[in-house]
Each structure stands twice: as structure tokens, then as C-alpha cells.
């Protein structure tokens, strides 16, 4: 086996996805992923902490990216529209980076309770980061938490729609569509 190749990370990710989809996440080992990629376990460890990391590597950057994007939005914009703008801005960048494996990744995660739990933790971190950034913009904490939770739901729904048909629209557009759907559905809701 070749010890190091510059495209090793992508080869490992591709091999892992193929194996996860064929045999199920729980039935695949790191050794099998490395062998399928024509690399060693040691090479795998250079890129990923464990096999979950193949699916979630870089996800720790999402809360930071969204909070930073929210801080950059025009301060005259209200909290909710500012958050929607930040979601769309990050969605535009993220869509370019994760397009290759997004649908496969979603399919693998949906088949594993362990991975679903990790995804939930990721989205909780996103909500916390959005909420904190909204407070920094002057929104009260309770409203910030509510908006952040709704923002995560919009982001998730947009992401799901995008992975279902990534060539029909970009991720930012799908996020805007999800926000529009919420707006349209909420028009008839009254707080009794």
C-alpha cells in the first residue's frame, strides 16, 4: 500500500461512503475503509479521528461560520431577517464544499442512531452559536434562543431539500425557500 498520497483524504472519504452505503455504518471498520482506499490505518488517522469523523469532519466550523456571518450582516436589519441572511450566506459557501457527498452522508446518518445523535449535537451547537450572536446584535436572550432554534430548523429543511435535488437549486436558495414556507404557513397562526 502507498503510504502517502495528496488525495488521500478524499479517497478515504469516498471509500468510507461506498462501504457505509453497501454494508451499513455499524458494519464497517476503519481498516476496511483504509484497505478500500488503498491506504493504511495510519494514513486514515492522519485525516480522521475515527470513522464518524469521515461524516462530520469540519462540522465544528459550522457554528462559528454562522455566528461570524450573522455578525457581518447589516446591523440595521432586525434579528430574524439578519439570521436568515446569515444562513443563506453560509449556505452559499457550504453548498460548494459539501456537494459531492451530501446526499450519501445524509443517507448514512439516517440509518444510524449513533450518527443521528451526533448530528443533533452539531445542530445544538449551531443553535447556541446563533443565539449568542443574536444577543450580541441586541436581541433579548429569550427571543434569540427562539429565533436560533427556528433558524436551525430552516437550515436543516433547506439542506434536506437541497440534498434531494442538488442540481435543481443551490443550498442558499433552498434555505430561502424553507424560510418562505415557514412565513407562509405562519401567516394564519394566531397566538390564542
C-alpha positions in Angstrom: 0.0 0.0 0.0 1.1 3.5 -0.7 1.9 5.4 2.5 1.0 8.9 1.4 -0.8 10.4 -1.5 -2.0 14.0 -1.6 -5.6 12.9 -2.5 -5.7 10.5 0.5 -8.4 12.3 2.4 -10.9 12.3 -0.5 -10.0 8.7 -1.3 -10.7 7.7 2.3 -14.0 9.7 2.3 -15.1 8.1 -1.0 -14.2 4.6 0.2 -16.0 5.1 3.5 -19.2 6.3 1.8 -19.2 3.3 -0.6 -18.7 0.9 2.3 -21.2 2.6 4.6 -23.9 2.6 1.9 -23.2 -1.0 1.0 -22.8 -2.6 4.4 -24.2 -0.1 6.9 -22.2 2.3 9.1 -22.0 -0.1 12.0 -20.7 -3.0 9.9 -17.7 -1.1 8.5 -14.3 -0.8 10.2 -11.5 1.8 9.8 -9.3 -1.0 8.5 -11.8 -1.8 5.8 -12.0 1.9 4.8 -8.3 2.2 4.6 -7.9 -1.0 2.6 -10.7 0.1 0.1 -8.9 3.4 -0.4 -5.5 1.6 -0.9 -4.1 3.3 2.2 -3.0 2.3 5.7 -4.9 2.7 9.0 -2.1 5.1 10.0 -2.9 7.3 7.0 -6.6 7.2 7.9 -5.6 8.5 11.4 -3.8 11.5 9.8 -7.1 12.7 8.4 -9.8 11.4 10.7 -10.1 10.7 14.4 -12.5 7.8 13.8 -15.0 6.6 11.2 -17.6 9.1 12.5 -15.2 11.9 11.7 -15.4 10.9 8.0 -19.0 12.1 8.1 -18.6 15.0 10.5 -15.1 16.4 9.8 -15.3 20.1 9.6 -18.8 20.3 11.1 -17.4 22.1 14.2 -16.7 25.0 11.9 -20.4 25.5 11.0 -21.5 27.2 14.3 -18.5 29.6 14.1 -19.2 30.3 10.4 -22.8 31.1 11.0 -22.2 33.3 14.0 -19.5 35.2 12.1 -21.8 35.6 9.1 -24.5 36.9 11.4 -22.1 39.4 12.9 -21.4 40.7 9.4 -25.0 41.3 8.4 -26.1 45.0 8.2 -26.8 46.0 11.9 -29.9 47.9 10.8 -31.5 44.6 9.8 -33.8 43.0 12.5 -32.7 39.9 14.3 -34.7 37.3 12.3 -34.0 38.7 8.8 -30.4 39.1 9.8 -30.2 35.5 10.8 -31.9 34.4 7.6 -29.4 36.3 5.6 -26.5 34.7 7.5 -28.0 31.2 6.9 -28.2 31.9 3.2 -24.7 33.4 3.1 -23.1 30.4 4.7 -25.4 28.0 2.7 -23.9 29.5 -0.5 -20.4 28.7 0.6 -21.2 25.4 2.3 -23.1 24.1 -0.8 -19.9 24.3 -2.8 -17.8 22.5 -0.3 -20.1 19.5 0.6 -22.0 18.9 -2.7 -20.1 15.7 -3.6 -21.2 13.6 -0.6 -24.1 15.5 0.9 -26.9 13.1 -0.2 -24.9 10.0 0.7 -23.8 11.4 4.0 -27.5 12.2 4.9 -28.5 8.6 3.9 -25.8 7.1 6.1 -26.7 9.3 9.1 -30.4 8.5 8.8 -29.6 4.8 9.2 -27.7 5.1 12.5 -29.0 6.3 15.8 -25.4 7.0 16.9 -24.9 9.3 14.0 -28.3 10.9 14.4 -27.3 11.8 17.9 -24.1 13.3 16.8 -26.0 15.3 14.2 -28.3 16.6 16.8 -25.4 17.7 19.0 -24.0 19.5 15.9 -27.2 21.4 15.4 -27.5 22.2 19.1 -24.1 23.9 18.8 -25.3 25.8 15.8 -28.4 27.0 17.7 -26.2 28.1 20.7 -23.8 30.0 18.4 -26.7 31.7 16.5 -28.4 32.6 19.8 -25.3 34.1 21.2 -24.6 36.1 18.0 -28.2 37.4 18.1 -27.8 38.6 21.7 -24.6 40.4 20.6 -26.7 42.1 18.0 -29.1 43.3 20.7 -31.9 40.8 20.7 -33.1 39.7 24.1 -31.9 36.2 25.2 -35.3 34.5 25.0 -36.1 35.8 21.5 -32.5 34.9 20.5 -33.0 31.3 21.6 -36.3 31.0 19.8 -35.0 32.5 16.6 -31.9 30.4 16.7 -33.9 27.2 17.1 -36.2 28.2 14.2 -33.1 29.1 12.2 -31.7 25.6 12.7 -35.0 24.1 11.6 -35.0 26.3 8.4 -31.3 25.4 7.7 -32.0 21.7 8.2 -35.1 21.7 6.0 -33.3 23.7 3.3 -30.3 21.3 3.5 -32.6 18.3 3.1 -34.3 19.7 0.1 -31.0 20.6 -1.5 -29.6 17.1 -1.0 -32.7 15.6 -2.5 -32.1 17.6 -5.7 -28.7 19.4 -5.6 -28.7 20.3 -9.3 -32.1 22.0 -9.3 -31.2 24.8 -6.9 -28.3 25.9 -4.7 -28.3 25.4 -1.0 -28.8 29.2 -0.3 -32.0 29.1 -2.4 -33.3 26.1 -0.6 -32.7 27.8 2.7 -34.6 30.8 1.5 -37.5 28.5 0.3 -37.7 26.9 3.7 -37.9 30.3 5.3 -40.6 31.3 2.9 -42.6 28.2 3.6 -42.4 28.9 7.3 -43.5 32.5 6.7 -46.4 31.4 4.5 -47.5 28.7 7.0 -47.3 31.1 10.0 -49.4 33.8 8.4 -52.6 32.1 9.5 -51.4 31.1 13.0 -52.8 33.1 15.9 -51.5 33.0 19.5 -54.7 32.3 21.5 
